[in-house]
Amino acid sequence: MLVAADINALFKRYLAGFIQQDLAVVASCYQTPCTLTTPEEMQYIVDDAQLECTLLEIFSQLSVANVAEIKVPYGSFDNINTELALVCLHWQFIDQSQQTFAEFCAFYHIESTSQGKAKIRHVISHDLSELKHLSTTINIGNN
């Protein structure tokens, strides 16, 4: 069963990787194959090479938008079963002028791998109005 410490550790690493645009760190948070879904598209990522290309595109978008700060003011999760958890995070991307570039929530299916590590299997982004408060609150330490 995934516990708060597993989820916190995964998302602290994930957030730090995004802030530093560290491809290896962010990619290590995913289990491939995986899916990434936004309101515009759904991507089925078959392997690590495709995941890295997709993450580089995201990093490029953040750079072009001059994102200077990334915050996660709220997070929570529920265990679905002993190997799967659902996580909901509130994301804020702030540019160099301290204006909010993007604010949304994302839901993550987190899987406990055979090595006992928590990894992202699926992420879907939604409008912030869809933010849910699940049973266990997590604090990633960047709000």
C-alpha positions in Angstrom: 0.0 0.0 0.0 1.2 3.5 -0.9 1.6 5.7 2.2 1.8 9.5 2.5 5.6 9.3 2.7 5.8 7.5 -0.6 3.6 10.0 -2.3 5.4 13.0 -0.7 8.8 11.7 -1.8 7.6 11.1 -5.4 6.1 14.6 -5.8 8.9 16.4 -4.0 11.3 14.9 -6.5 8.9 15.6 -9.4 8.4 19.2 -8.4 12.2 19.7 -7.9 12.8 18.2 -11.3 10.3 20.5 -13.0 11.7 23.6 -11.2 15.3 22.7 -12.3 14.1 21.3 -15.7 16.0 18.2 -14.9 14.9 15.7 -17.5 16.3 12.6 -15.7 14.7 13.4 -12.4 11.2 14.1 -13.9 11.4 11.1 -16.2 12.4 8.8 -13.2 9.0 9.7 -11.7 7.1 7.9 -14.5 6.5 4.2 -15.2 6.4 3.5 -19.0 4.1 2.9 -20.8 2.0 5.8 -19.4 -0.5 8.3 -20.5 -0.5 12.1 -20.3 -3.8 13.8 -20.9 -4.6 17.5 -21.1 -7.9 19.2 -22.3 -6.3 19.4 -25.7 -4.9 15.9 -26.2 -4.1 12.5 -24.9 -0.6 11.0 -25.4 0.2 7.4 -25.0 3.9 7.2 -24.1 5.3 3.8 -25.0 8.9 4.1 -23.8 11.5 6.2 -22.0 12.7 7.9 -25.3 9.2 9.1 -26.1 8.7 10.2 -22.5 11.9 12.3 -22.6 10.8 14.0 -25.9 7.5 14.8 -24.4 9.0 16.2 -21.2 11.5 18.3 -23.3 8.5 19.9 -25.1 6.9 20.8 -21.7 10.2 22.3 -20.5 10.4 24.3 -23.7 6.9 25.7 -23.2 7.8 26.7 -19.6 10.9 28.4 -20.8 9.1 30.3 -23.6 6.5 31.5 -21.1 9.3 32.7 -18.8 8.0 30.6 -15.9 10.1 31.6 -12.9 8.3 29.8 -10.1 6.2 26.6 -9.8 4.0 26.1 -6.7 1.8 23.3 -5.5 -0.4 24.9 -2.8 -2.5 21.7 -2.2 -2.3 18.0 -2.7 -4.2 14.9 -1.5 -4.6 11.3 -2.3 -6.7 8.1 -1.8 -5.5 4.5 -2.1 -7.5 2.7 -4.7 -6.0 -0.7 -3.8 -2.7 -2.0 -2.5 -0.8 -1.1 -5.6 -2.6 2.0 -6.9 -3.3 5.5 -5.5 -5.1 8.5 -6.9 -3.4 11.9 -6.3 -4.9 15.3 -6.9 -2.5 18.4 -7.0 -3.2 22.1 -7.4 -0.5 23.6 -9.7 0.5 27.2 -10.2 3.0 28.4 -12.8 4.2 32.0 -12.2 6.2 34.0 -14.7 9.0 36.5 -14.1 6.5 39.3 -13.7 4.9 37.4 -10.8 1.8 36.8 -13.0 0.1 33.4 -13.0 0.9 31.8 -16.4 -1.2 28.7 -15.7 -3.2 27.4 -12.8 -4.9 24.0 -12.9 -5.3 20.7 -11.1 -4.0 17.4 -12.1 -5.0 13.9 -11.2 -2.3 11.2 -11.1 -2.6 7.4 -11.0 0.4 6.3 -8.9 1.5 2.7 -9.1 3.7 0.8 -6.7 6.2 -0.9 -8.9 7.7 -4.4 -8.3 10.7 -2.7 -6.8 8.4 -1.0 -4.3 8.8 2.5 -5.8 5.9 4.9 -6.4 5.7 5.9 -10.1 3.2 7.9 -12.2 1.2 5.7 -14.6 -1.3 8.3 -15.8 -1.8 12.1 -15.4 -4.8 14.1 -16.5 -4.9 17.9 -16.2 -8.2 19.7 -15.5 -9.5 23.2 -14.9 -8.9 24.3 -11.3 -12.7 24.1 -10.7 -12.2 20.2 -10.7 -9.8 20.2 -7.7 -10.9 17.5 -5.3 -10.0 17.1 -1.6 -9.2 13.4 -1.2 -8.9 11.5 2.1 -5.2 12.1 2.9 -3.6 15.6 2.5 0.0 15.7 1.4 2.4 18.7 1.7 5.1 18.9 -1.0 6.6 21.9 0.8 6.2 24.5 -1.9 3.0 26.5 -1.4 
